[in-house]
Amino acid sequence: MVVGARRAGLSISQSAQLLGFSRTTISRVYKEWCEKGKTSSMQQSCGRKCLVDARGQRRMGRLIQADRRATLTEITTRYNRGMQQSICEATTRTTLRRMGYNSRRPHRVPLISTTNRKKRLQFAQAPQNWTVEDWKNVAWSDESRFLLRHSDGRVRIWRKQNENMDPSCLVTTVQADGGGVMVWGMFSWHTSGPLVPIGHRLNATAYLSIVSDHVHPFMTTLYPSSDGYFQQDNAPCHKARIISNWILEHDNESTVLEWPPQSPDLNPIEHLWDVVERELRALDVHPTNLHQLQQDAILSIWANISKECFQHLVESMPRRIKAVLKVKGGQTQY
């Protein structure tokens, strides 16, 4: 604007009055443009020059892509090989953060073989056009185990050097985690289902009792038109002959989904177990024995899970199916 005003024939005073700058500023800016062709008032950056330029960042990015589990020391050592100017670990950390990399725990996913990947893809292709209304007709089930004592191996505390045995700086442990409780549960979009405590292990006989005493009345009550689907995974007790025979005898009342192996990401009840686990850890008074864990904690938490939580999980099924199709049967974010 200063250059334009001066080239238009305005004097220094007229330009200053028009643009609202001092006469000194008008004079300096126009002089710098005439002598140096300068058109920006931005000052050059000051401070030490960055040791890792754009080319160095690309090199560091390739090192990360080659070994995601490399430590900061290993990345720095590999980067410095063949470089005229070496860098320290602090520079590596700063550069990685500038590039958007952060050290995080890897997301745990099941190991999926090539065969199971094909089965997952085949399963996802069948209901790929299902809407939420279709998924409302599915009842989901699974088993889970909850421990009386939780592992706190990842907990970190602040303490001084001589406070290592201070009671507030200790984490108590119990051999074999103090035991645990296994439960079987089911739910649908409409409501939560029964939560059944299981003894030492779930075998075919015990599972037959669950199917006949809990699954059957739940399905016939919720889906009286026999348009419901029952979901169960491929645990050995679920595939036992006595279970298959019972399902065959009642095949006119509901349909059992052919579930693909290694697919917890497709079963929304897995997220309900996470809800129960988080609520257990958040209790003000933690259970001290297995009876309290089962009756006062787990069953109470299950009964108080909101209906919106169930519905939100079922409503995610179209997105889960699309995710499996996108990765051609591989692991998903769910």
NUZA-94746 format. One record per residue: x, z negated, y negated of N, C-alpha, C, O in turn. Coordinates in steps of 0.05 Angstrom, whole numbers, plus 5000, padded with zeros to 4 digits. Atoms other than C-alpha are relative to their C-alpha. Layout:
N
XZYXZYXZYXZY ...
***
This chain:
334
501750005024500050005000501750004975501150134955 498150015023505849844953501250284995501250374973 498849735003509150514967498050204990498650374973 502149815008502650884959499349974971498950174957 500750055029501150554892502250114982501650234962 497849915017508050704864500250315000500750434980 499849714998508051424890497650144986497750374978 502349905015501251514857500450004970498750104955 499350005028504551394790499549744986499949724961 500550265013502650674778502749864995504649895010 497650155007507850234744500249755018498349695032 499650254985510649594775497849804993496649675010 502050195010505949174732497250085010495749915018 502649914992499949594748499649975031497449895040 500150044971501549584823499649715007498049645025 500250294995502448824822497149904994496049755009 502750095007495748734786497950115020496049975026 501949884982492149214834500049875027497949825039 499750104972494848924899500249705002499949595024 500050294999495448194879502749895008502849665017 497350104994503048134890501549964974500750054952 498350045024508547924842501550264994501750445011 498549765008512548444804502650025016503550245023 497550014984518748224843499550125027501150275037 500749904973515348364910499650304999500550455017 500449715002513049054886502650154997503050365010 497449875004519949224863501750005025502950215032 498350024976523448974926499050195022500650335034 501249844978518649314975500550304995501250455013 499749725006519049984939502950095002503550315010 497149944999526649954934500950035029502450215035 499249994972527349805009499050265013500350375031 501149764988522950395025501650254991502150435006 498549785010526850864980502850025012503850235018 497350004990533650645006500350015030502150135041 499750034971532350485079497750115016497750135041 502349904986525650785095498449785014496949835033 501350234987523150085113497049994993496350014970 502950015005515550045122498849755012496349725011 501150244988514849365156501449764988503849774982 498950245011515748675129500749795021501649575015 499450184979516748365197503049965003504550155003 497250064997523348005206500850045029499250025047 499049974974527748135265500149735014500549525002 500050254985527347615321502749884999504850025000 497450145000532647085319500349855026498649865043 499550154975535746655373501750165019502550395015 498349884980539746795435498650245013496250225019 501149774987538647475467499349935029500849795043 500950064973534747455532501950125020502750365018 498049914980539447505592498850195020500250355032 501349834981534347855635498250204985496050124976 501649795014531848505605497950115018497550015040 502149884985526348955630501050095027499650075048 498849904975530949255683500549765018500149785043 499550244984532948555706497449885011497449785033 502550104990525648355712499050175023497850065042 500849844978524248945756501649935025500649935047 498350084977530148745800499149735012499049705036 501050254990527548035804497350025014496849885033 502549954988520648285820500350115029498850045047 499549904973523448675879501049785019500349785043 499050234984526948045904497649835009497649745032 502350164994520347675902498350145021497450025041 501649854981516648225938501250015028499850025048 498649994975521948245992499949735015499849735040 500050264987521647496006498449814983499449694964 501750175016515747105979500749705003500049544986 499450284994518346456009502849914990503649694995 497450075009525146475976499949784979498149774963 499950225020527145855937501250104974502250324973 498949935026529245855865503050055002504150244989 497149974997536545775886500650275014502550415006 499649754986536046365935499550244982501050444983 500649785018532846815883502350044980503150264975 497849995020538246645832502550125013503950285000 497649904987543846765882499950305006501850445002 500349724994541147435904500050174975500950404976 500149855025539947655833502850044988503550254978 497449995012547047495812502050185015504150255005 498349824985550047925867500250274987498250414984 499649745012553148535835499450024970499550234959 500650005029551148325764502549914985503949734993 497750075017556448295709499649724987501549574985 500650255013552947705675498149845018495849935022 501750164982550247165721498149824984498649774960 501950185013544346715705499749755016500649745039 500450254986542546005723497149985010495550155004 502750034989536445735759497949964978495650054982 502050045021533145525694499250274988496850304981 500749735010533546245669498250155020496350295012 501749884979530646485735497149904998495250054999 502750125002524845995729498550104975496150174977 501349905025523446205657499250295002497050364993 500649724997523746935674497650055018495950215013 502249974982519046865733497449924988495350054992 502450095014514046485691499150214980496750264976 500749795019514447025638498850245014497150385002 501049784984513047535692497349945013496050115025 502550084988506947145715500149875027498149825040 499750134974509846835778500149704998501349594980 499950294998508646105796500349925029499350065047 499650104973510545705857497449855008496649664996 502550114990504145545896500049985030501650125044 500350014971502045355966498750255010496850354997 501349764990500345966008497249945010496749735021 502750024990493046076025500050025030501150215041 500150004971491745906098497850185010495550165003 501949814988488346456138500650015030502849975038 499549984971487346546213501650255007501550454992 498549774990491947016251498150195014496850115034 501949814989487947636266501550235014503150375001 498749794984490248106321498750274993496650284980 501149735005489148856318497350045013495550165001 502649984986483548806369497849854985495649964981 502050155014479948256332499450114972497250084962 500549875026480848626267497950235003496250264986 501949794994477049216297497249885004495249994995 502650134994471548746321498849894974496349914970 501050105025470948426252498950234983496850214970 500949775016470349116220497450115012495650184996 502549914987465049326271497749824993495549914988 502250195007461048696257499150044972496750044966 500749985028461348796182498550264994497050284974 501349755005459049516187497050005005495550144992 502850004992452449346219498249894977496250024970 501750105021449548896163501050064972500449914953 498949945026453149226105497950064979498450044955 502249955019446449416074498049774999495949804986 501850235001443248736085500149894971502149884958 500250145026440748396022499949705006499949615028 500250294997440347646009497449935015497449735031 502550054986433147676035500450025030499249865045 499449974972435847906102501649765010501149665032 498350224991441147356105498549744999499549545011 501650254999435746836092498949945027498149725033 501150034973433546946164502249905020501649895044 497950084982440246706192500549704998500549594975 499350284999441645986213502949985010503750095031 497150014995449045806212500749745014499449535008 499350244986452445306258503049995005504450195004 497250044994459245016273500649715006498949545001 499150274996463144396293502349944981503750124973 497750085016468043996252500749715006499149565015 499050274995472243376258501049874974502350004958 499350145024473142856203501649755008500749595025 498250224993478842346206499449754984498549764961 500350265014478341606188502149974979501549864957 497850015019485041646154500950284993501150455011 499149735009487342246113503050004996504249804987 497149975004494342506110500550044970499450224957 499449995029497242396040502950104996504250024977 497249915002503842756052500650164975502950174967 499549855024502943185990499649844975499949954953 500450165024501442605943502649944987504649885001 497650065015506642495889499349774980497149764970 500450225018507441865847502349984980504450114984 497950065020511441635786501049725005499549535006 498850264996516341065799502850004991504150214988 497250035007523040795778501749995025500649975048 498249994977529140795823499749755018499949775042 500150254984528240065845497149925007496749705015 502850074994520640105855499150135026496750165030 500849854976520740465923498349845018496749955033 501650174983517639865959497949854985496749664996 502250135015512739655905497450085013497050315020 502649944986505739605936498550234988497150385002 501549785013502940085885501350275004500250474997 498549754995508140605906500150075029501650255037 500049954972506640585980497550145009495450114997 502349884987502041006024500049915029501949975044 500150104973499840666087499250215020497850405014 500649814978499441046153499049855024499849615028 501050124975495940906219500650205022500250445018 499349824978498141186286497550165009495350055011 502149824992493941786307497750014979495550074986 501949985022490441756239497649825003495649864989 502250184997485941196262497650115015495549995015 502249874986481541676302498350164981498850174957 501749835016476042126278497350045013496849945036 502749944990468842356287499650305000500150434980 500849724999466643046310497050024998495549875010 502949965003459943306289499450305003501150474999 501049734999455843936300497750024980496049844979 502149975020451344196245499150294997500450475006 501149735005447044786224498449994974497549784966 501649985024443545026161499250294996500250475010 500849745008440045616131499550014970499949804957 500649985029438145866062497849814992497749714970 502450165007431645466066500549705000499449564983 499650284998434244786085502449935017503550105031 497950094982439644376118498849935027496549855029 500950064973439144286193501049745009502149584993 499050254989440943716239503049985000504450195002 497150054997447843406240500349815023499449585022 500050144975449343166310502849905006504750065008 497450114992455142686326500750085029498950095046 499149924973459242906387501949795010503349664995 498350204987462842466436503050084998503950184977 497149944999470142566456500550304998502450394984 499649715001469443316466497350145005495550025017 502449854996464043846466500350195023501850395021 499949824977463044166534497350155002495650114985 502349844997457744646559497449845003495349914992 502350164996453044106582499049864975496649864969 500850125026453143736516499050204980497150144965 500949795018452344386478497250105008495650174990 502749924991446244566520498049814990495849894982 501850205011443043916498499550054971497350024961 500249945028444444096426498250254995496550244978 501649755003441544796434497149955005495350044990 502850044992435244566469498649794982496249824976 501250225015434043926428500050044970498449924956 499749975029436144156359499750294990498250344971 500249725009437144906353497350125004496150244987 502649894993430745096388497849914981496450094970 502150085019425944676346500550084972498650144957 499449915028429544856282499350294997498150364976 500549725003429045596295497050065002495950234987 502949954997421745586319498449904976496350024970 501450115023419645166260500550174975498750234960 499349855024423345556207499350295001498750424981 500649724997422146246236497950035022498550125044 502149994980415446226272499450295009498250335030 500549724992415146986272502150125017502250365023 497849914983421347026316501850204987502950375001 498349815015425147406262502649874991504049974974 497650145008430746896257502450085017502250175039 497449954986438146986276501549735001501749594981 498450254996442346416304502950085002503650255018 497249945000449746436290501649785013501249545008 498150184988455046106333502650155005502650395009 497449864996462446246341500550035030498849995047 499349934973466146426405501549785015503249835031 498850234986468145726428499250025030497150125036 500649984971468545686505497449885008495949995025 502650134992462645206510497650174990495550155002 502249835010458345696469499650245018497450355019 500149764983459846256518499649935030499850105047 500350094972458645846582497550135012495750224998 502249864987453946136634497349864996495349994992 502650145004448645586626498950054972496550054968 500949945028448445726551498950294999496850334987 500949725000447846476562497350035014495650185005 502549994986442246366612497749884983495549994983 502050115017438445916564499250194978496950224971 500549815022439146416508498450245010496650344997 501549784989436646966554497149935005495350105002 502850094995430446556572498449994974495950014975 501450045025428746466499500650234980500550204956 499349785018430847146472497750124985498150274966 502349905015423747296449499349824976497549884961 500550185022424046716400501950034977501249984954 498049955021430346876361502350165012502450215036 497849834992436547306363502749864994503049754973 497350125004443747066372501850224990502150435002 498149815011448747426328502450035017503549845027 497549954986454547756363502349954981502950134965 498150095020459947386325502850105006503750095029 497249914995466947686317501949775001501449564988 498050224998472947256336501649974975501950164959 498250065023477446926284498750074973499850214957 501549925025472146976229498849764986496449764980 501250235015471246296195499350084971497649954959 500649915028471246676128497350124998496250154976 502749895000464646986148497849795005495449855002 501950214995461346326165499949814976501849654972 500150175024458945966101500049715006500449554987 500050294995458345306137502749874998503049634994 497250105004465945246133500349874972501749674969 499950115027464945116059498549744998499149574981 501450264999459944566074501749785011501649555001 498250214990465144206114502049924978502849694977 498350075023469644246053498649814981499849634970 501550175018464143936012499949715011500449524996 500150274988463443356061502849874998503049634992 497350115001471043266063500649904972501849684969 499550085028471543235987498449754993499449574979 501650245006465842735983501149765014501049535003 498850224985469142306036502449894984502849644982 497650085014475642285996499349874973500849714962 500850105026471742125932498549735001497849624981 501550254998468241505960501549774987504049754990 498850245013469440865921500949805022503049675019 499450184977469340455986500350185025498350295034 499649834977472440826044499349865026499649625028 500750124974470040716116502449875013504749985011 497850144986474240226156499950045030501849975044 500249964971471740416226498450265004497250374986 501349744993468841026262497049994996495850194989 502850025004461740756259499250044971497350184964 500549965029461940706183500550294992499150404975 499449735007465141386179497750195008497050374993 502149824990459541706220497449944986496150134976 502650075009453341326198499849984969498050104957 500250065028454741096127501250224982500550234958 498649805017459041676103499150285006497850414990 500549714994458442346139497150075000496250264987 502849944999451042326155498649974973496950124967 501250045027449342056086500850234982499150334967 499149775017453542596051498550255007497650404990 501449764992450343146093497150004991496150214982 502850015007443342906078499650044970497450114961 500349985029444742916003501250254988501350284963 499149745011447743615997497650154988495550175001 502349885013443443985948499250275013500850405025 501049754989439144565968501350244986501750454999 498749795015442444985914502750075013503550305012 497449954987449044905951499750185024501250375028 500549834977446145196015499450294992500450485003 500849745009442945765978502350164988502550404992 497849865012449145935939501950115021502950335018 498249914979453245986003498850255015500250445021 501349774986448146446037500050254982500350474991 500049775019447746875974502750144998502950354987 497449885001455147005981500650195023502650325023 499549844976454347366047500450304995502250425006 499449725006453748076018502850044990504150254996 497349985011460247955981502149965022504150095022 498150044978463647696044500250255018502350335026 500049764983461548306084501550224986503150364998 498649805015464048766029503049955000504650145002 497250075000470648396028501350085027503650185027 498949934974471648496103500250305003502250415014 499949714999469949236097502350114983503650304990 498049905019474749316039502849985013504550155009 497450044988480649036079500150105029501950045044 500249884973478349396143500449805022501849845041 500050214980477348756182502249794997502349615014 497950195004483248376155499149744987496749694985 500650265012483647696121498850044972499450234958 501349995026479347566060500649744985501849564995 499550245016479447056004498149775006498549554997 502050214994473546666033501049815022499649635029 
***
